[in-house]
């Protein structure tokens, strides 16, 4: 009888230990999931504070990865005129502006028939100024991949290779390490923005209801911003 009681007691202790181990294991999983969720909330809060860009205010200093896999902050380009193009990779207009009529559609996507590559359109309205230019940095910011997901550095590389877009020509194809998909980002596609030499957003020609016209404002006014002397140098 005593042996049976001892055996039962040992079994209860063993069962209790197993329960404690399981509780500890699931507690660790819970706190890991909670920590991950809080990190995502912080990221969302970070972007909700800094995005979208505001006209006549400093442009958000985005952390970016370019088509060559290099990481940099957008402010690294301060001192040049920066033209930003928010991109949805499956956007027919974005593909056309990138050169689909010259190089073919990326992944057989549809292409907007009446738009041409930005590089070809630009000199027609820019008073003789052409791209590439040593004074202008063109940055394509991929916000959505071909399936409306978060784009990757590999997406940027493939997009740049397909449309023959190179850093040596001051043309950056970039993605953010953060997920920038949002209603605000979606509403910026297609279109272009101009950042002056002092890193201030001056012209916003994004979305289907742009504040400024691409052919009436952004491109024709670019030469004037090229002539601008940055504040730091004008002292």
C-alpha positions as YAML, in Angstrom:
chain: A
units: angstrom
residues:
- id: 1
  name: UNK
  ca: [0.00, 0.00, 0.00]
- id: 2
  name: UNK
  ca: [2.77, 2.42, 0.96]
- id: 3
  name: UNK
  ca: [4.54, 1.68, -2.33]
- id: 4
  name: UNK
  ca: [1.35, 2.45, -4.24]
- id: 5
  name: UNK
  ca: [0.91, 5.72, -2.34]
- id: 6
  name: UNK
  ca: [4.52, 6.73, -3.04]
- id: 7
  name: UNK
  ca: [4.09, 5.87, -6.70]
- id: 8
  name: UNK
  ca: [0.89, 7.93, -6.94]
- id: 9
  name: UNK
  ca: [2.62, 10.85, -5.21]
- id: 10
  name: UNK
  ca: [5.55, 10.70, -7.66]
- id: 11
  name: UNK
  ca: [3.15, 10.58, -10.60]
- id: 12
  name: UNK
  ca: [1.32, 13.66, -9.31]
- id: 13
  name: UNK
  ca: [4.62, 15.51, -8.88]
- id: 14
  name: UNK
  ca: [5.72, 14.52, -12.40]
- id: 15
  name: UNK
  ca: [2.38, 15.64, -13.84]
- id: 16
  name: UNK
  ca: [2.61, 18.95, -11.95]
- id: 17
  name: UNK
  ca: [6.12, 19.53, -13.33]
- id: 18
  name: UNK
  ca: [4.90, 18.88, -16.87]
- id: 19
  name: UNK
  ca: [2.10, 21.38, -16.35]
- id: 20
  name: UNK
  ca: [4.59, 23.98, -15.07]
- id: 21
  name: UNK
  ca: [6.82, 23.40, -18.11]
- id: 22
  name: UNK
  ca: [3.86, 23.78, -20.47]
- id: 23
  name: UNK
  ca: [2.71, 26.95, -18.69]
- id: 24
  name: UNK
  ca: [6.22, 28.40, -18.91]
- id: 25
  name: UNK
  ca: [6.48, 27.48, -22.61]
- id: 26
  name: UNK
  ca: [3.14, 29.04, -23.56]
- id: 27
  name: UNK
  ca: [3.92, 32.09, -21.42]
- id: 28
  name: UNK
  ca: [7.12, 32.59, -23.43]
- id: 29
  name: UNK
  ca: [5.16, 32.28, -26.68]
- id: 30
  name: UNK
  ca: [2.61, 34.79, -25.44]
- id: 31
  name: UNK
  ca: [5.19, 37.38, -24.41]
- id: 32
  name: UNK
  ca: [7.08, 36.90, -27.70]
- id: 33
  name: UNK
  ca: [3.88, 37.46, -29.68]
- id: 34
  name: UNK
  ca: [3.00, 40.46, -27.52]
- id: 35
  name: UNK
  ca: [6.46, 41.96, -28.00]
- id: 36
  name: UNK
  ca: [6.24, 41.44, -31.78]
- id: 37
  name: UNK
  ca: [2.78, 43.03, -31.86]
- id: 38
  name: UNK
  ca: [3.98, 46.04, -29.87]
- id: 39
  name: UNK
  ca: [6.91, 46.46, -32.26]
- id: 40
  name: UNK
  ca: [4.50, 46.50, -35.21]
- id: 41
  name: UNK
  ca: [2.29, 49.04, -33.41]
- id: 42
  name: UNK
  ca: [5.32, 51.27, -32.84]
- id: 43
  name: UNK
  ca: [6.27, 51.01, -36.52]
- id: 44
  name: UNK
  ca: [2.73, 51.94, -37.55]
- id: 45
  name: UNK
  ca: [2.74, 54.87, -35.12]
- id: 46
  name: UNK
  ca: [6.12, 55.98, -36.46]
- id: 47
  name: UNK
  ca: [4.86, 56.11, -40.03]
- id: 48
  name: UNK
  ca: [1.54, 57.67, -39.12]
- id: 49
  name: UNK
  ca: [3.48, 60.57, -37.56]
- id: 50
  name: UNK
  ca: [5.89, 61.07, -40.48]
- id: 51
  name: UNK
  ca: [3.77, 60.10, -43.48]
- id: 52
  name: UNK
  ca: [2.45, 61.40, -45.82]
- id: 53
  name: UNK
  ca: [4.74, 64.33, -46.73]
- id: 54
  name: UNK
  ca: [3.37, 67.83, -46.16]
- id: 55
  name: UNK
  ca: [3.69, 70.58, -48.74]
- id: 56
  name: UNK
  ca: [6.23, 73.32, -47.84]
- id: 57
  name: UNK
  ca: [7.57, 71.22, -44.95]
- id: 58
  name: UNK
  ca: [10.77, 69.16, -44.73]
- id: 59
  name: UNK
  ca: [10.30, 65.83, -46.46]
- id: 60
  name: UNK
  ca: [10.24, 62.76, -44.19]
- id: 61
  name: UNK
  ca: [13.81, 61.47, -43.85]
- id: 62
  name: UNK
  ca: [13.08, 57.99, -45.16]
- id: 63
  name: UNK
  ca: [15.42, 55.08, -44.59]
- id: 64
  name: UNK
  ca: [15.74, 53.40, -47.99]
- id: 65
  name: UNK
  ca: [17.35, 50.47, -49.78]
- id: 66
  name: UNK
  ca: [18.28, 51.06, -53.42]
- id: 67
  name: UNK
  ca: [18.46, 48.78, -56.46]
- id: 68
  name: UNK
  ca: [22.06, 47.86, -55.61]
- id: 69
  name: UNK
  ca: [21.17, 46.82, -52.06]
- id: 70
  name: UNK
  ca: [22.71, 49.94, -50.50]
- id: 71
  name: UNK
  ca: [20.97, 51.47, -47.47]
- id: 72
  name: UNK
  ca: [20.80, 55.25, -47.11]
- id: 73
  name: UNK
  ca: [18.63, 58.03, -45.73]
- id: 74
  name: UNK
  ca: [16.85, 60.31, -48.17]
- id: 75
  name: UNK
  ca: [18.48, 63.35, -46.54]
- id: 76
  name: UNK
  ca: [21.79, 62.03, -47.92]
- id: 77
  name: UNK
  ca: [20.62, 63.58, -51.22]
- id: 78
  name: UNK
  ca: [19.94, 67.00, -49.69]
- id: 79
  name: UNK
  ca: [21.51, 69.80, -51.73]
- id: 80
  name: UNK
  ca: [20.18, 68.42, -55.00]
- id: 81
  name: UNK
  ca: [16.71, 68.79, -56.48]
- id: 82
  name: UNK
  ca: [14.95, 65.49, -55.77]
- id: 83
  name: UNK
  ca: [12.02, 64.17, -57.79]
- id: 84
  name: UNK
  ca: [10.11, 61.41, -56.00]
- id: 85
  name: UNK
  ca: [7.83, 59.00, -57.82]
- id: 86
  name: UNK
  ca: [5.65, 56.81, -55.54]
- id: 87
  name: UNK
  ca: [5.25, 53.46, -57.29]
- id: 88
  name: UNK
  ca: [2.74, 50.67, -57.25]
- id: 89
  name: UNK
  ca: [4.50, 48.03, -59.33]
- id: 90
  name: UNK
  ca: [1.26, 46.86, -60.94]
- id: 91
  name: UNK
  ca: [0.11, 50.43, -61.71]
- id: 92
  name: UNK
  ca: [-0.22, 50.81, -65.54]
- id: 93
  name: UNK
  ca: [0.81, 54.50, -65.41]
- id: 94
  name: UNK
  ca: [3.84, 53.77, -63.20]
- id: 95
  name: UNK
  ca: [5.00, 51.14, -65.69]
- id: 96
  name: UNK
  ca: [4.53, 53.57, -68.59]
- id: 97
  name: UNK
  ca: [6.43, 56.38, -66.82]
- id: 98
  name: UNK
  ca: [9.24, 53.91, -66.06]
- id: 99
  name: UNK
  ca: [9.67, 53.04, -69.74]
- id: 100
  name: UNK
  ca: [7.37, 50.09, -70.50]
- id: 101
  name: UNK
  ca: [6.74, 51.39, -74.02]
- id: 102
  name: UNK
  ca: [10.49, 51.12, -74.63]
- id: 103
  name: UNK
  ca: [11.44, 47.99, -72.68]
- id: 104
  name: UNK
  ca: [8.16, 46.11, -72.40]
- id: 105
  name: UNK
  ca: [5.85, 45.69, -69.43]
- id: 106
  name: UNK
  ca: [7.29, 44.40, -66.18]
- id: 107
  name: UNK
  ca: [5.91, 40.88, -65.60]
- id: 108
  name: UNK
  ca: [3.40, 41.31, -68.45]
- id: 109
  name: UNK
  ca: [1.43, 43.95, -66.57]
- id: 110
  name: UNK
  ca: [-0.96, 46.27, -68.41]
- id: 111
  name: UNK
  ca: [0.55, 49.60, -69.48]
- id: 112
  name: UNK
  ca: [-1.18, 52.98, -69.71]
- id: 113
  name: UNK
  ca: [-1.37, 53.70, -73.43]
- id: 114
  name: UNK
  ca: [-1.11, 57.50, -73.44]
- id: 115
  name: UNK
  ca: [1.78, 57.98, -70.99]
- id: 116
  name: UNK
  ca: [5.45, 57.82, -71.95]
- id: 117
  name: UNK
  ca: [8.61, 57.43, -69.92]
- id: 118
  name: UNK
  ca: [9.25, 60.34, -67.57]
- id: 119
  name: UNK
  ca: [12.75, 60.71, -68.97]
- id: 120
  name: UNK
  ca: [11.32, 61.33, -72.46]
- id: 121
  name: UNK
  ca: [8.50, 63.60, -71.27]
- id: 122
  name: UNK
  ca: [10.72, 65.74, -69.03]
- id: 123
  name: UNK
  ca: [12.75, 67.74, -71.63]
- id: 124
  name: UNK
  ca: [9.59, 68.61, -73.57]
- id: 125
  name: UNK
  ca: [8.35, 70.76, -70.67]
- id: 126
  name: UNK
  ca: [11.56, 71.57, -68.77]
- id: 127
  name: UNK
  ca: [12.86, 74.42, -70.93]
- id: 128
  name: UNK
  ca: [15.73, 72.40, -72.36]
- id: 129
  name: UNK
  ca: [16.75, 70.66, -69.14]
- id: 130
  name: UNK
  ca: [17.26, 66.93, -69.66]
- id: 131
  name: UNK
  ca: [17.56, 63.76, -67.58]
- id: 132
  name: UNK
  ca: [19.89, 62.44, -66.39]
- id: 133
  name: UNK
  ca: [21.19, 65.66, -64.82]
- id: 134
  name: UNK
  ca: [23.94, 66.22, -62.26]
- id: 135
  name: UNK
  ca: [21.61, 68.60, -60.39]
- id: 136
  name: UNK
  ca: [18.55, 66.32, -60.20]
- id: 137
  name: UNK
  ca: [18.14, 63.04, -58.34]
- id: 138
  name: UNK
  ca: [15.22, 60.90, -59.46]
- id: 139
  name: UNK
  ca: [13.95, 58.53, -56.77]
- id: 140
  name: UNK
  ca: [11.34, 55.89, -57.46]
- id: 141
  name: UNK
  ca: [9.83, 54.77, -54.15]
- id: 142
  name: UNK
  ca: [8.22, 51.34, -54.46]
- id: 143
  name: UNK
  ca: [5.26, 51.25, -52.06]
- id: 144
  name: UNK
  ca: [3.45, 48.15, -53.37]
- id: 145
  name: UNK
  ca: [4.70, 45.02, -55.11]
- id: 146
  name: UNK
  ca: [2.97, 43.31, -58.04]
- id: 147
  name: UNK
  ca: [0.44, 41.70, -55.69]
- id: 148
  name: UNK
  ca: [-0.12, 44.81, -53.55]
- id: 149
  name: UNK
  ca: [2.17, 43.43, -50.85]
- id: 150
  name: UNK
  ca: [5.20, 45.03, -49.22]
- id: 151
  name: UNK
  ca: [7.96, 45.38, -51.83]
- id: 152
  name: UNK
  ca: [11.46, 44.04, -51.20]
- id: 153
  name: UNK
  ca: [15.00, 45.05, -52.16]
- id: 154
  name: UNK
  ca: [14.88, 42.23, -54.73]
- id: 155
  name: UNK
  ca: [11.82, 43.88, -56.28]
- id: 156
  name: UNK
  ca: [13.74, 47.15, -56.58]
- id: 157
  name: UNK
  ca: [16.66, 45.36, -58.22]
- id: 158
  name: UNK
  ca: [14.46, 43.53, -60.75]
- id: 159
  name: UNK
  ca: [12.47, 46.69, -61.57]
- id: 160
  name: UNK
  ca: [15.67, 48.67, -62.15]
- id: 161
  name: UNK
  ca: [17.19, 45.91, -64.28]
- id: 162
  name: UNK
  ca: [14.09, 45.60, -66.44]
- id: 163
  name: UNK
  ca: [13.75, 49.33, -67.11]
- id: 164
  name: UNK
  ca: [17.53, 49.96, -67.18]
- id: 165
  name: UNK
  ca: [17.51, 52.46, -64.31]
- id: 166
  name: UNK
  ca: [20.96, 53.07, -62.81]
- id: 167
  name: UNK
  ca: [22.38, 55.00, -59.89]
- id: 168
  name: UNK
  ca: [25.20, 56.28, -62.07]
- id: 169
  name: UNK
  ca: [22.50, 58.24, -63.93]
- id: 170
  name: UNK
  ca: [21.20, 59.68, -60.62]
- id: 171
  name: UNK
  ca: [18.20, 57.34, -60.79]
- id: 172
  name: UNK
  ca: [17.45, 55.48, -57.56]
- id: 173
  name: UNK
  ca: [14.88, 52.67, -57.34]
- id: 174
  name: UNK
  ca: [14.15, 52.20, -53.65]
- id: 175
  name: UNK
  ca: [12.12, 50.41, -51.01]
- id: 176
  name: UNK
  ca: [11.73, 51.09, -47.32]
- id: 177
  name: UNK
  ca: [12.61, 48.41, -44.74]
- id: 178
  name: UNK
  ca: [9.29, 49.40, -43.14]
- id: 179
  name: UNK
  ca: [5.86, 48.56, -44.49]
- id: 180
  name: UNK
  ca: [4.65, 51.88, -45.89]
- id: 181
  name: UNK
  ca: [1.37, 50.62, -47.32]
- id: 182
  name: UNK
  ca: [-1.54, 52.79, -46.21]
- id: 183
  name: UNK
  ca: [-4.47, 54.75, -47.59]
- id: 184
  name: UNK
  ca: [-2.21, 57.79, -47.80]
- id: 185
  name: UNK
  ca: [0.41, 55.89, -49.81]
- id: 186
  name: UNK
  ca: [-2.22, 54.36, -52.10]
- id: 187
  name: UNK
  ca: [-3.67, 57.80, -52.84]
- id: 188
  name: UNK
  ca: [-0.24, 59.10, -53.93]
- id: 189
  name: UNK
  ca: [-0.07, 56.70, -56.88]
- id: 190
  name: UNK
  ca: [0.56, 57.56, -59.67]
- id: 191
  name: UNK
  ca: [2.42, 60.83, -59.52]
- id: 192
  name: UNK
  ca: [5.52, 62.83, -58.72]
- id: 193
  name: UNK
  ca: [6.80, 65.21, -56.03]
- id: 194
  name: UNK
  ca: [9.57, 67.79, -56.12]
- id: 195
  name: UNK
  ca: [11.86, 68.39, -53.14]
- id: 196
  name: UNK
  ca: [14.01, 71.52, -53.32]
- id: 197
  name: UNK
  ca: [17.72, 71.77, -52.48]
- id: 198
  name: UNK
  ca: [16.85, 72.52, -48.85]
- id: 199
  name: UNK
  ca: [14.90, 69.24, -48.57]
- id: 200
  name: UNK
  ca: [11.48, 70.96, -48.57]
- id: 201
  name: UNK
  ca: [8.54, 69.48, -50.48]
- id: 202
  name: UNK
  ca: [7.61, 72.23, -52.95]
- id: 203
  name: UNK
  ca: [5.43, 70.59, -55.62]
- id: 204
  name: UNK
  ca: [3.00, 67.73, -55.15]
- id: 205
  name: UNK
  ca: [1.67, 66.18, -58.34]
- id: 206
  name: UNK
  ca: [0.59, 62.83, -56.88]
- id: 207
  name: UNK
  ca: [-2.62, 60.85, -57.10]
- id: 208
  name: UNK
  ca: [-5.70, 61.26, -59.25]
- id: 209
  name: UNK
  ca: [-6.47, 64.70, -57.78]
- id: 210
  name: UNK
  ca: [-3.01, 66.32, -57.54]
- id: 211
  name: UNK
  ca: [-2.38, 69.67, -55.90]
- id: 212
  name: UNK
  ca: [-0.15, 70.66, -58.82]
- id: 213
  name: UNK
  ca: [-0.07, 69.62, -62.47]
- id: 214
  name: UNK
  ca: [2.79, 67.52, -63.78]
- id: 215
  name: UNK
  ca: [3.03, 69.36, -67.11]
- id: 216
  name: UNK
  ca: [1.91, 72.78, -65.87]
- id: 217
  name: UNK
  ca: [3.87, 72.98, -62.62]
- id: 218
  name: UNK
  ca: [6.30, 70.23, -61.63]
- id: 219
  name: UNK
  ca: [8.31, 69.78, -64.81]
- id: 220
  name: UNK
  ca: [8.27, 73.44, -66.03]
- id: 221
  name: UNK
  ca: [9.28, 74.72, -62.58]
- id: 222
  name: UNK
  ca: [12.12, 72.24, -62.06]
- id: 223
  name: UNK
  ca: [14.74, 74.47, -63.78]
- id: 224
  name: UNK
  ca: [13.93, 77.28, -61.32]
- id: 225
  name: UNK
  ca: [14.58, 74.97, -58.37]
- id: 226
  name: UNK
  ca: [17.81, 73.79, -59.99]
- id: 227
  name: UNK
  ca: [19.00, 77.43, -59.95]
- id: 228
  name: UNK
  ca: [18.18, 77.74, -56.25]
- id: 229
  name: UNK
  ca: [21.14, 78.05, -53.88]
- id: 230
  name: UNK
  ca: [20.83, 75.84, -50.78]
- id: 231
  name: UNK
  ca: [20.53, 77.77, -47.51]
- id: 232
  name: UNK
  ca: [23.68, 76.19, -46.07]
- id: 233
  name: UNK
  ca: [25.70, 77.40, -49.05]
- id: 234
  name: UNK
  ca: [24.13, 80.86, -49.23]
- id: 235
  name: UNK
  ca: [25.93, 82.27, -46.17]
...
